[in-house]
Amino acid sequence: MSKKHNFSAGPCILPQEVFQKSAEAILDFNGSGLSLLEISHRSKDFVAVMDEARAIVKRLMKLGDDYEVLYLGGGASLQFAMVPFNLMKTGNGKAAYTDTGTWAAGAIKEGKKLGTVDVVGSSKEDNYSFIPKKYTVGSDYDYFHCTSNNTIYGTQMREFPKVNTLLVCDMSSDIFSRVIDFSQFDLIYAGAQKNMGPAGATLVVVKKEILGKTGRDIPSMLDYSLHIAKESMYNTPPVFPVYASLLTLQHLDKNGGIAAAEVQNEAKAKLLYDEIDRNALFETFCNGEDRSLMNATFKLLDDTRKEEFDNAWKAAGISGLNGHRSVGGYRASMYNALPIESVQVLVDVMKNLN
């Protein structure tokens, strides 16, 4: 069976080397005679995995010891609640959010359960077709929350605002895809399954000094400080997803790091967007300046050609191209591990539809 060109939005494509090493570890981890799936998370071998999985994040992000790295469960959706629990003060807590898509709206919903949330910028009325930019965030907020990339609508923040409060970002779908000054953020979180590993692990990178200042009695499983004290092992961690995430980050590191990935991602996105702009049969859902490098969303302008196009891309071995059910059309997710050759296959199909 031939390998598919995987444009799935997540769980997503990962490097073939990661699949191979993960498969070997499932059969026999480190020559122990035990599967990775059955070893104790307290064993020496897995503690070493967790230590390196946390350390490599700080190396890639060029962050110092004032930051802590956690691998948790619950996906980014749990972080929608953990962020306000840990950063929003009791009594008169207040936070600023931008509403740029479905997941940003989910974060806003959870924040409102613990305090006042002001939506300082939104593109909801325009079907999330752009990233709001002209807004201000005052120092009276406990934190400002944004979503760097919107998988469903295909928009991405090119720059991040300068704020006089804590800067929090959901980077689930574009983390490690481009060079960013990560030190400008006080807290970053990301579901691993969008770019850095399989489903089941969530990465949290937090500046330690911002914690413990809310006056809130935080439930234990939602308390970043407790997870830090237990070195991401307050409860049994997602062993396999953490290991596969480590392999993915090691692959990124030895292949030029984030800078090299950014060059490749820009080339892939340009190849596809150039064809969409050239081809009279297609158009994107979002504004050009806010188009995502990770998730290109587009549609056919002639619905009578839909069956023809669908049959063509499926025959070419392409998978995961259908758009999200709330938007329709098509979505080509071009994460780090997707080769440019797969994008070329899609572009060729689009050209042949003319």
RARAJO-V546743 format. One record per backbone hydrogen bond with DSSP energy under -0.5 kcal/mol. NH is the residue of the N-H (numbers start at 0). CO is the residue of the C=O. If there is no record, write none. Layout:
BEGIN
{{NH	CO} {NH	CO}}
END
This chain:
BEGIN
{{4	316} {5	3} {6	4} {6	318} {9	10} {11	192} {17	14} {18	14} {19	15} {20	16} {21	17} {22	18} {23	19} {24	20} {25	21} {26	22} {27	23} {28	33} {29	27} {31	28} {35	24} {37	34} {38	34} {42	39} {46	42} {47	43} {48	44} {49	45} {50	46} {51	47} {52	48} {53	49} {54	50} {55	51} {56	52} {57	53} {58	54} {59	55} {60	56} {61	57} {62	57} {66	63} {67	205} {69	203} {71	69} {71	201} {77	73} {77	74} {78	74} {79	75} {80	77} {81	77} {82	78} {83	79} {84	80} {85	81} {86	82} {87	83} {88	86} {89	213} {91	89} {92	88} {94	115} {95	142} {96	117} {97	144} {98	120} {99	97} {104	100} {105	101} {106	102} {107	103} {108	104} {109	105} {110	106} {111	107} {112	109} {113	110} {114	110} {115	92} {117	94} {118	116} {119	96} {119	117} {120	96} {122	98} {125	122} {126	123} {127	122} {128	122} {128	125} {131	129} {134	132} {140	137} {141	93} {142	93} {143	165} {144	95} {145	167} {147	145} {147	169} {148	169} {149	154} {150	148} {153	149} {154	149} {155	289} {156	147} {162	160} {163	136} {165	141} {167	143} {167	165} {168	186} {169	145} {170	168} {170	188} {173	170} {174	170} {176	173} {181	179} {183	180} {184	181} {185	166} {186	166} {187	204} {188	168} {189	202} {191	200} {193	190} {194	191} {195	191} {196	191} {200	197} {201	71} {202	189} {203	69} {204	187} {205	67} {206	185} {207	65} {207	205} {209	206} {210	207} {217	215} {221	218} {222	219} {223	221} {226	222} {227	223} {228	224} {229	225} {230	227} {231	226} {232	229} {238	236} {241	237} {242	238} {243	239} {244	240} {245	241} {246	242} {247	243} {248	244} {249	245} {250	246} {251	247} {252	248} {253	249} {254	250} {254	251} {255	252} {256	251} {259	255} {260	256} {261	257} {262	258} {263	259} {264	260} {265	261} {266	262} {267	263} {268	264} {269	265} {270	266} {271	267} {272	268} {273	269} {274	270} {275	271} {276	272} {277	273} {278	274} {279	277} {281	278} {282	298} {284	296} {286	128} {289	286} {290	287} {291	153} {295	293} {295	331} {296	294} {297	329} {298	282} {300	280} {301	280} {302	300} {304	301} {305	302} {308	304} {309	305} {310	306} {311	307} {312	308} {313	309} {314	310} {315	311} {316	313} {317	312} {318	4} {322	328} {326	323} {327	323} {329	297} {330	320} {331	295} {332	6} {332	330} {333	293} {333	331} {334	332} {337	334} {341	338} {342	338} {343	339} {344	340} {345	341} {346	342} {347	343} {348	344} {349	345} {350	346} {351	347} {352	348} {352	349} {353	350}}
END
